[in-house]
Structures are given as C-alpha cells and as structure tokens.
C-alpha cells in the first residue's frame, strides 16, 4: 500500500487499469466500494469502516481498490467492472476525493518527515501525516495549519479541528493500514516525536468522531484478526483499545471464500479465457468420468452443479481450492488469499517448465519435489515436514518414486507420486479441534484421476503405498 502511494509499486498494482483488470470484485470488496462511493458522494454510506479478517485475507488489496477508484484517475471506459459498480450505486461518475494513506509499518515514529511538495512543513505524527497529504492534494498548503501546532507538540488536534479540515478538503477518503503495528511500536516508549501511545489512542477516537461528523469523508482502517499480526502483550493491549474505539462501527468486510477464491486466483494468474469450447469439452469429460465411475468418486461430483464449478475454476480443479480453503485455512499462519496466490503461481510456473500436458491442475499435479512449491506449503506446517516430503511423498529417494520405478503400470502416469501428493494436500493440515486425521479414498481418486486414465491403476498404487 505504501509503495502504491509513493508511486513505486509494480505496474499491476500502480496502474488502475491493470489493477482492476486483475482484480475480481468479491462480494466484500463490492460492498466496501459501494459504501465508500455513497459516503463521498453525500448519498449516505458508512463513514467509518473496519476491515477485519485473517492474515493474508485481502485487506490491503481492498484498500488498493478504494485508492484507485476514488482518486478519480481511473478511465471508466477501460474499467467495465467499475462502470457496472457506478450504475449499481446510481452515480454517473466517480467523485474525485482527496485520499490520505497511512501505513503503520512504513512509518518511523522516531523520525520527522519533510514532504518534497510541501516546503517548510515537517511531519511528526499520524494527524500531521493525514493533514499534509490532504493539503497537498487540495493544492492549498494553508490547510495543513489546522494540525500544524498539534503535530509539532505531539498532541491530538481534537475532533472539531479534524472535521473542519476534512470539510475544507472534502470529499476525503482516509485509508489506514497496519494501525495496530504502528501503535505497538510506540507502546511503552516515552518522549517520541510521534506522540505517546495514549495520544495515538486518543487521536483514533477523535478521528472516528470527526469523520462521522463530516459532510463527505470516509475512513477505512484494517484491524488484524490473527495472533501473528497482533503480536505479543503490547499488540494485544493495542488491539483491545483500538477495537474499543471502533466497537461502535460497522465492519462490512467479508473474507474471500473458496467460491470467490478461485475467481481471484484465475483473474490474477491467467489471461482471459480464449477458447470456451475447449474448456467445456475438458469439463464435460471429467463430468462423464465421475458419472460413469459410480462410487469411486464423491457423490457431489456427479451433480450438474459440480460441472459448473469445474468451468468456473478452469484450468484448476475445484478439489485444489476445496482442500486449500477447507483444510489448510484452519492453520493460523495460512494466508487465505495471498498464500493461495503464491502457491498457485509457483505450481503453474513449475508445470510450465515441465511441459505438463494435464487437462486440469489437480492436487496430484503439485510438484512437491520442486523447492518453490514445497516451501510454499511447508512454511505453514511444523518443523520436520520437509524431510517427510522428501522421503514419503515426492523426493528423489522417496517411497512413491520407488513404487513408480518398480512398476511400469504405475510409472507411466506417475500414479504413486500423484496419489501421495493428493494424500498430503488432504491430510497434512492439523489443528487441535480436528477429530479425524486423514483423507477418504474417494477424495484421493478425485485429486488425481483424469479422463482417459484407469481408476484401478490409482487404486492399486494407493494399496501399494499402504503396504510399502
């Protein structure tokens, strides 16, 4: 987020056309954008919104969507998603809002900052940062005078002063990312030029009150949900106090689910589909396989709805997303959106290098013998899993490789290795609440068998691995 605000991010994040072309507007993001559009347009909408979801759940990406939309620099004729959103909101054009961006992890509370475009101004605090950005975008440096003295003294300016600033600059959008991380840095530290921990907490309360009282200003802040982002005792206290302040506010964020997750991955990692007929033919072949094989596969695979899911997920098999969003998402460190994107990017690159000709990317397709793919999964697991993968799943001296090498019937299609990969993806995640550890035989078959292959080969490979 801070790199985009500075203009130094990669083009797919920096350019609004590229960003929205690669972004699937989930239900949560659509709701967030609609609320912000209505608020800055003076048509209602929530003034203060908190985004609270798990680590890697898409909070920052949502802020970027708001940033690009409301700065008014996105050409609507090249953004069909945005045009449809405006039509839904009943707004003819996007209001050009002043957008202030504060990223807690990017700010150093021990140092002053002198903006290049506002000569003679020195920024020390969060309120100074917001005031300076709004004044610069409004083209009126005198607007910074509203917070100049309080910024210099490290004392919050008060909600009335902030409201006056917002109305003078409006419409305004204030985006705050990693707020807990910033407050955690100053917890228990005295004599900081950024103001004390208590001063920052007071400012947050004043900020929410000022935004609510303003004409057309919206505030969107991210609040972490996982212990990894919250940190230790200081983080817990920081979060408790911030949540108390935001407690009266409506949190509209809805995490990306598996049914939306595949849309996010497909939009970010693949070009638009060029041959729908080829996709439909592949998916019908899988559907026929599941229907004709009876009890070999889960019953839901024989339903028409599953065929539509395969088309929607193409060229990735739905079982990949089901395992990641159902099993792996139970792990605290697993990043629901960012983690899946990183993993699938590594998998797709590996398959391209191998010239893999599989009809779909399936759990059995994951090349766990490739370091980049393996590390994207083992990073979420306890120590010791790397050696397990190398010896029992997909290493040069692994048991499944020996089974494939000893039996040409298995080796021709890497049956044992693909089965082992399917078992791993469906059974490796483990949490205390989990009652039964493992994966059903039919789900293993779903993870590996493609049209034109004999199910019995994979059944025999699984039996061999059980006794090996």
C-alpha positions in Angstrom: 0.0 0.0 0.0 2.8 2.5 0.9 4.6 1.7 -2.3 1.5 2.5 -4.4 1.0 5.8 -2.5 4.7 6.7 -3.2 4.3 5.7 -6.9 7.0 2.9 -6.7 4.9 -0.2 -6.9 4.8 -2.8 -9.7 2.6 -1.8 -12.6 -0.1 -4.4 -11.8 -0.6 -2.5 -8.5 0.3 1.0 -9.6 -1.8 1.4 -12.7 -5.6 1.4 -12.0 -6.4 -0.2 -15.4 -4.0 -3.1 -14.8 -5.1 -3.4 -11.1 -8.8 -3.7 -11.9 -8.2 -6.0 -14.8 -6.5 -8.4 -12.4 -8.9 -7.9 -9.6 -12.1 -9.9 -9.0 -14.6 -7.8 -7.2 -15.8 -10.2 -4.4 -19.0 -9.6 -2.5 -16.9 -8.0 0.3 -15.0 -5.6 -2.0 -18.1 -4.6 -3.9 -19.9 -3.8 -0.7 -16.9 -1.8 0.5 -16.6 0.2 -2.7 -20.3 0.9 -2.7 -20.3 2.2 0.9 -17.3 4.5 0.1 -18.8 5.8 -3.1 -22.1 6.6 -1.4 -20.3 8.3 1.5 -18.0 10.6 -0.5 -20.9 11.4 -2.9 -23.0 12.6 0.0 -25.6 9.8 -0.5 -25.3 8.1 2.8 -22.9 5.2 3.3 -21.0 4.2 6.4 -18.5 6.9 7.5 -16.2 4.5 9.4 -15.4 1.0 8.2 -13.1 -1.5 9.7 -11.7 -4.4 7.7 -11.0 -7.3 9.9 -10.1 -10.7 8.6 -7.4 -13.4 8.8 -3.7 -12.9 7.9 -3.4 -12.6 4.1 -7.1 -12.3 3.7 -7.2 -9.4 1.2 -7.4 -6.4 3.5 -4.6 -4.4 1.7 -6.0 -5.4 -1.7 -9.3 -3.9 -0.7 -7.6 -0.7 0.3 -5.9 -0.5 -3.1 -9.3 -0.9 -4.8 -10.6 2.1 -2.8 -7.4 4.1 -3.5 -7.6 3.6 -7.3 -11.3 4.1 -7.5 -11.7 7.3 -5.5 -8.7 9.2 -6.7 -10.6 9.7 -9.9 -7.8 8.8 -12.2 -9.2 5.5 -13.5 -10.7 5.8 -17.0 -14.1 4.3 -16.8 -14.3 3.4 -20.5 -11.5 0.8 -19.8 -12.9 -0.4 -16.5 -16.2 -2.3 -17.1 -16.3 -3.6 -13.5 -16.2 -0.1 -12.2 -18.7 1.2 -14.6 -21.2 -1.5 -13.5 -20.5 -0.6 -9.9 -21.3 3.1 -10.5 -24.5 2.1 -12.2 -25.5 0.0 -9.2 -24.7 2.9 -6.9 -26.7 5.3 -9.1 -23.7 7.5 -9.6 -22.8 8.9 -13.0 -19.1 9.5 -12.3 -16.6 8.8 -9.6 -16.2 11.8 -7.2 -12.6 13.0 -7.1 -11.7 12.5 -3.5 -8.6 13.6 -1.6 -7.1 10.3 -0.5 -4.8 10.1 2.6 -2.8 6.9 3.1 -1.2 5.9 6.4 0.6 2.5 6.6 1.8 1.8 10.1 4.6 -0.5 9.2 6.1 2.1 6.8 6.2 5.0 9.3 9.1 5.6 11.7 7.8 7.2 14.9 11.3 8.4 15.9 11.9 10.5 12.8 10.5 13.6 11.2 9.4 13.6 7.5 9.7 16.6 5.2 7.4 16.2 2.1 9.1 17.3 -1.1 5.9 19.0 -2.4 5.2 21.0 0.8 8.4 23.0 1.5 8.8 24.2 5.1 6.5 21.5 6.6 7.8 18.9 9.0 5.6 15.9 9.8 5.9 14.0 13.1 2.5 12.4 13.9 -0.3 10.4 12.3 -2.5 13.5 12.3 0.3 15.5 10.7 0.7 12.9 8.0 -3.0 12.9 7.2 -3.2 16.7 7.2 -0.2 17.1 5.0 -1.5 14.6 2.4 -4.9 16.2 2.2 -3.4 19.8 2.0 -1.1 18.7 -0.8 -3.8 17.0 -2.9 -6.1 20.0 -2.4 -3.3 22.3 -3.6 -3.6 24.5 -0.5 -0.7 24.2 1.9 -2.5 26.5 4.4 -4.9 23.7 5.1 -2.1 22.0 7.0 -2.2 24.8 9.5 -5.3 23.1 11.1 -3.0 20.5 12.5 0.5 22.2 12.4 0.7 23.1 16.1 -0.7 19.8 17.4 1.7 17.9 15.0 4.7 19.9 16.4 3.7 19.2 20.0 2.6 15.6 19.6 -0.9 16.4 21.0 -4.0 15.2 19.1 -5.8 18.2 17.5 -9.4 17.4 18.6 -12.3 16.1 16.6 -13.7 19.6 15.8 -10.4 20.7 14.2 -10.2 17.5 12.2 -13.8 17.8 11.0 -13.1 21.4 9.8 -10.0 20.1 7.9 -12.0 17.3 6.3 -14.8 19.5 5.2 -12.4 22.1 3.8 -10.7 19.4 1.7 -13.6 17.1 1.0 -14.6 14.8 -0.3 -12.0 12.8 1.6 -11.0 9.2 1.9 -8.6 8.2 4.7 -7.0 4.7 4.4 -5.2 3.3 7.4 -3.3 0.0 7.1 -1.4 -1.7 9.9 -2.7 0.6 12.6 -2.0 -2.0 15.3 1.5 -2.4 14.1 2.2 1.3 14.4 0.7 1.6 17.9 2.6 -1.5 19.0 5.9 0.2 18.1 5.3 3.2 20.4 3.8 1.2 23.3 5.8 1.8 26.5 8.2 4.2 24.8 8.5 7.7 26.2 9.3 11.1 24.6 8.7 10.1 21.0 8.2 13.0 18.5 5.2 11.0 17.1 3.3 11.4 20.4 2.7 8.9 23.1 0.8 5.6 22.9 -2.1 7.2 24.8 -2.0 10.2 22.4 -2.4 7.9 19.4 -5.3 6.1 21.0 -6.9 9.5 21.7 -6.4 10.6 18.1 -8.1 7.4 16.8 -11.1 8.2 18.8 -11.1 11.9 17.7 -10.6 10.8 14.1 -13.6 8.5 14.1 -15.8 11.2 15.7 -14.6 13.8 13.2 -15.3 11.5 10.2 -18.8 10.8 11.4 -19.5 14.5 11.8 -18.0 15.5 8.5 -20.0 16.1 5.3 -18.4 13.5 2.9 -15.3 11.9 4.5 -14.9 8.2 4.8 -12.4 6.3 7.0 -11.4 2.7 6.3 -8.9 1.0 8.6 -7.6 -2.6 8.7 -7.7 -4.5 12.0 -5.8 -7.8 12.3 -7.5 -10.9 13.4 -4.7 -13.5 13.7 -2.2 -13.6 16.5 0.7 -13.5 14.0 -0.2 -9.9 13.1 -1.3 -8.8 16.6 2.0 -9.7 18.2 2.7 -10.1 22.0 1.3 -8.4 25.0 1.8 -4.9 23.6 -0.1 -5.9 20.4 -3.0 -7.4 22.4 -3.4 -4.3 24.5 -3.1 -2.1 21.4 -5.8 -4.1 19.6 -8.1 -4.1 22.6 -8.0 -0.4 22.9 -8.4 0.2 19.1 -11.3 -2.3 18.9 -13.0 -0.5 21.8 -12.8 2.7 19.8 -14.0 1.0 16.6 -16.5 -1.0 18.6 -19.5 1.2 17.6 -18.6 1.0 13.9 -19.9 -1.4 11.4 -17.4 -3.9 10.0 -18.6 -4.8 6.5 -15.6 -6.9 5.4 -16.4 -10.4 4.4 -13.4 -12.8 3.9 -12.9 -14.3 0.5 -14.4 -17.8 0.4 -13.5 -20.7 -1.7 -16.3 -19.9 -4.2 -14.7 -16.5 -4.7 -11.2 -17.5 -4.1 -10.8 -19.3 -7.4 -12.1 -16.2 -9.2 -9.4 -14.1 -7.5 -6.6 -16.7 -8.4 -7.8 -17.0 -12.0 -8.0 -13.3 -12.6 -4.6 -12.7 -11.1 -2.6 -15.6 -12.6 -4.2 -16.3 -16.0 -5.1 -14.3 -19.1 -8.8 -14.2 -20.1 -10.0 -17.5 -21.5 -9.6 -17.6 -25.3 -11.4 -20.9 -26.1 -14.5 -21.6 -24.1 -15.4 -24.6 -26.2 -12.1 -26.3 -25.3 -12.8 -25.6 -21.6 -16.3 -27.0 -21.8 -15.1 -30.2 -23.6 -12.5 -30.8 -20.9 -15.0 -30.3 -18.1 -17.6 -32.5 -19.7 -15.0 -35.3 -20.0 -14.4 -35.0 -16.2 -18.1 -35.0 -15.5 -18.6 -38.1 -17.6 -15.8 -39.8 -15.8 -17.3 -39.1 -12.4 -20.8 -40.1 -13.5 -19.7 -43.4 -15.1 -17.5 -44.4 -12.3 -20.2 -44.6 -9.7 -19.0 -44.8 -6.1 -15.3 -44.3 -7.0 -15.8 -40.6 -6.6 -17.7 -38.4 -4.1 -21.4 -38.1 -5.0 -21.4 -34.3 -5.4 -19.1 -34.7 -8.4 -22.0 -36.3 -10.4 -24.2 -33.3 -10.0 -24.7 -30.7 -12.7 -23.6 -28.0 -10.2 -20.1 -29.6 -10.0 -19.7 -29.4 -13.8 -20.4 -25.6 -13.5 -17.8 -25.4 -10.7 -15.2 -27.0 -12.9 -15.9 -24.5 -15.7 -15.7 -21.6 -13.2 -12.4 -22.9 -11.7 -10.8 -23.9 -15.1 -7.9 -24.6 -15.6 -7.6 -25.5 -11.9 -9.6 -28.4 -10.5 -12.2 -27.5 -7.7 -10.6 -30.0 -5.4 -7.5 -27.9 -5.1 -9.5 -25.0 -3.8 -11.6 -27.1 -1.6 -8.5 -28.5 0.2 -6.8 -25.2 0.5 -9.8 -23.2 1.7 -11.3 -26.0 3.9 -8.3 -27.8 5.3 -5.3 -25.5 5.0 -7.3 -22.4 6.0 -7.7 -23.9 9.5 -4.0 -23.3 10.1 -3.3 -20.0 11.8 -0.4 -19.0 9.6 -2.1 -19.9 6.3 -2.8 -16.8 4.2 -6.2 -17.3 2.6 -5.7 -15.1 -0.4 -2.1 -14.2 -0.6 -0.9 -17.7 0.4 -3.1 -19.4 -2.3 -1.9 -16.9 -4.9 1.8 -17.5 -4.0 1.3 -21.3 -4.0 -0.6 -21.5 -7.3 1.9 -19.1 -9.0 4.7 -21.5 -8.0 2.7 -24.5 -9.2 1.8 -23.0 -12.5 5.4 -22.0 -13.2 6.6 -25.5 -12.3 4.1 -27.1 -14.6 5.1 -24.9 -17.5 8.7 -25.7 -17.0 7.8 -29.4 -17.0 5.7 -29.0 -20.1 2.9 -30.8 -18.2 0.0 -31.7 -20.5 -2.6 -32.5 -17.8 -6.2 -31.4 -18.6 -6.5 -29.6 -15.3 -4.3 -28.6 -12.4 -5.1 -31.1 -9.7 -3.8 -31.9 -6.2 -1.8 -34.7 -7.8 -0.2 -32.1 -10.2 1.6 -30.2 -7.4 5.3 -30.8 -7.9 6.3 -31.2 -4.3 9.8 -32.2 -5.4 10.3 -28.6 -6.6 11.7 -26.4 -3.9 9.5 -23.3 -4.6 6.3 -25.4 -4.5 7.3 -27.4 -1.5 8.3 -24.3 0.5 5.0 -22.5 -0.2 3.3 -25.4 1.7 5.8 -26.3 4.4 6.0 -22.7 5.6 2.6 -23.3 7.3 3.5 -26.7 8.8 5.5 -27.6 11.9 9.3 -28.3 11.6 10.1 -31.7 10.1 7.7 -31.8 7.2 10.4 -31.2 4.6 12.1 -34.5 5.4 8.7 -36.2 5.3 8.0 -34.9 1.9 11.4 -36.0 0.6 11.2 -39.5 2.0 7.5 -40.3 1.9 5.9 -38.1 -0.8 7.8 -36.7 -3.6 11.6 -36.7 -3.2 14.4 -38.3 -5.3 14.7 -41.2 -2.9 11.0 -41.3 -1.8 8.9 -44.4 -1.4 6.3 -43.4 -4.1 9.1 -42.8 -6.6 10.4 -46.3 -6.0 6.9 -47.8 -6.4 6.6 -46.0 -9.7 10.0 -47.1 -10.9 9.4 -50.8 -9.9 6.0 -51.0 -11.7 5.7 -49.7 -15.3 1.9 -49.7 -14.9 2.3 -47.1 -12.2 5.4 -45.3 -13.5 3.9 -44.4 -16.9 1.5 -41.9 -15.3 3.4 -41.3 -12.0 0.5 -42.9 -10.3 2.1 -43.5 -6.9 3.6 -40.0 -6.7 0.3 -38.3 -7.7 -1.6 -40.4 -5.1 1.0 -39.4 -2.4 0.6 -35.7 -3.3 -3.2 -36.0 -3.1 -3.0 -37.6 0.3 -0.5 -35.0 1.5 -2.7 -32.0 0.4 -5.8 -33.5 2.0 -4.3 -34.6 5.3 -1.2 -32.6 6.2 -3.1 -29.7 7.9 -3.9 -30.5 11.5 -5.4 -28.4 14.3 -6.4 -29.4 17.9 -10.1 -29.3 17.0 -9.7 -31.9 14.3 -11.4 -35.1 15.2 -10.3 -37.4 12.4 -7.0 -37.1 10.6 -6.7 -38.2 7.0 -8.4 -38.2 3.7 -11.0 -40.6 2.2 -10.1 -42.9 -0.7 -12.7 -41.3 -3.0 -11.2 -37.9 -2.4 -7.7 -39.2 -3.3 -9.1 -40.5 -6.6 -10.8 -37.1 -7.1 -7.4 -35.5 -6.6 -5.5 -37.5 -9.2 -7.6 -39.3 -11.9 -8.1 -37.7 -15.3 -10.3 -38.7 -18.2 -8.7 -41.5 -20.2 -6.9 -43.0 -17.2 -7.9 -46.2 -15.4 -9.1 -45.7 -11.9 -7.9 -49.1 -11.0 -4.3 -48.1 -11.6 -4.5 -45.4 -8.9 -6.4 -47.7 -6.5 -3.6 -50.3 -6.8 -1.0 -47.6 -6.4 -2.7 -46.4 -3.2 -2.9 -50.0 -1.9 0.8 -50.5 -2.7 1.7 -47.3 -0.8 -0.2 -48.6 2.2 1.9 -51.7 2.4 5.2 -50.2 1.2 
